[in-house]
């Protein structure tokens, strides 16, 4: 069953390769959606896919790439928009 989540990640998540790392992970799991930097220094993502796959991605999002340090993750269920691919947004 398709599920969607909106994520906001806080911490050292910009300038450390977090978006590219997250996109590779999402693409490998065949998840749709996007990831982008926010002006607040946070990272935003929308992920759409199988519920159990999204749960794994949520868990892994707290780890991040080696130079990242995620201190907080806010997420909530959202509409399952028609995201077929996963993209990095500017």
C-alpha positions in Angstrom: 0.0 0.0 0.0 1.3 3.4 -1.0 2.0 5.9 1.9 3.5 9.3 1.9 5.5 11.2 4.5 6.7 14.8 4.7 10.0 15.1 6.6 11.9 18.1 8.1 15.4 17.3 9.3 17.4 19.6 11.6 21.0 19.6 12.5 24.2 19.7 10.4 22.3 18.6 7.2 23.4 21.3 4.7 26.8 21.4 3.1 27.6 17.8 4.0 26.1 15.9 1.1 22.9 15.0 2.9 20.6 15.5 -0.1 22.7 13.4 -2.5 23.0 10.7 0.2 19.3 10.7 0.9 18.4 10.7 -2.8 20.7 7.7 -3.5 19.1 5.8 -0.6 15.5 6.7 -1.8 16.3 5.7 -5.4 17.8 2.4 -4.3 14.6 1.7 -2.4 12.5 2.7 -5.4 10.8 5.5 -3.4 9.3 8.5 -5.1 9.5 12.1 -4.0 12.1 14.9 -3.5 14.6 16.3 -1.1 15.6 20.0 -0.8 17.4 22.5 1.4 15.4 25.1 3.3 16.4 28.6 4.0 16.2 27.8 7.7 19.2 25.4 7.4 17.0 22.4 7.5 16.3 19.7 4.9 12.8 18.9 3.6 11.8 15.7 1.9 8.6 14.1 0.7 8.8 10.3 0.3 6.1 8.1 -1.3 6.2 4.3 -1.4 5.5 1.1 0.4 4.9 1.8 4.1 7.5 -0.6 5.4 10.2 0.7 3.0 9.4 4.2 4.1 9.8 3.2 7.8 13.3 1.9 6.9 14.1 5.2 5.2 12.8 7.2 8.1 15.1 5.2 10.4 18.1 5.7 8.1 17.4 9.4 7.6 18.5 10.0 11.3 22.0 8.6 10.5 22.9 10.5 7.3 26.2 10.6 5.5 29.5 10.7 7.6 29.7 14.5 8.0 26.0 15.0 8.8 24.6 15.2 12.3 20.8 15.0 12.4 19.6 16.3 15.7 15.8 16.3 15.1 13.4 14.7 12.6 9.8 15.9 12.3 7.5 13.9 10.0 3.9 13.5 9.3 1.7 11.5 6.9 0.8 13.3 3.7 -1.1 12.7 0.5 0.5 10.2 -1.8 1.2 12.5 -4.7 2.1 10.9 -8.0 5.9 10.9 -7.5 7.4 8.1 -9.8 11.0 9.2 -9.3 13.0 10.7 -6.5 14.7 14.0 -7.2 16.9 16.6 -5.6 15.3 20.0 -5.7 17.3 23.3 -5.6 
